[in-house]
């Protein structure tokens, strides 16, 4: 029987993934810091990154709220999606 390993060996890929996530988080914060000059699509992507990978609960919650605000700005878009899905208005 194998004894359970109580520690995890940190591999190079783990460090690379952490670095990659940190870079995406920095890019997302830069987009949200200058919301006026970015498209709604890019803002949504940045919010999604921060919702999943934000460092604090406050940062993740703020990103969720901004997603709601962005979606509320374009009610025709959601109605168009419903029409395309066949669900109607």
N, C-alpha and C positions, 0 to 999 in steps of 0.2 A: 504494500500500500504506500502511495506517495504522501509525504507530509505536505500539508498546505503551505504555500509560500505567503508569509505575512507582509511582505514588502514587494514593491514593484520596481523592477529595474527600469530606469529611464533610458529610453532608446533615442537615437539621433532623430528618428522620424517624429517622436513626441515633441522634441525641441523645435523642429522645423514647423510642425503644425501650430504650436503655440506662437511662434514668430509670425506665421502666416495670419493667424487670427488677430494678433495684435496689430498687424499692418492694416487688415480690413477694418478693424475697429477705429483706427486713426483716420482712415479715409472716410468712414461713415460720419465720424464726428466733424470732419472738415466740411462735408456736404451739409450737415445740419446747422453748422455755424454760419453758413452762407445760403440759407434756404431760398432767398429771393432770386438768386442767380442760377438755380438748378431746376430741372424739370420735375414734375410730380412723380414720374416713374423712378428717377434717380433717388428722390427723397424716400419713396417707398422702399427701395432696396436698402438704403442706409438705415431706415427704421427697422427693417427686418433683421439686419445684422445686429443692431443694438438690442433688439428684443431678445435674441437668442444668446448673444455673447457680451452683453453689457456687463461692466464690472460691478455695478451696484444695483440694488433693487430699484432705487429712484431713477437711475438712467434707463433701465428696462421699462419702467412704468411710463416715463416721459415719452419714450419712443412709441409705446402702444397708443398713448393719447394722441400723438402727432399723426399716427396712421388713421385714427378715427377722424381727425380734422381734415386730413387730405381727402379721405373718401367722402366726407360730407360736402366738400367744395364742388364735387362733380356728381350730383345726383343723376344726371342724364346718363353717365357712364354705367352706373349700376343698373339702371332701367334697361339700357341697351343690352347689357349682359343677360338680364333675365329674359328679354325677348329672344335672344339668340339661343338660350338654353331651352326655350319652349315652355317656360313656366308662366309667361305672361306678366302683366303688371300687378 
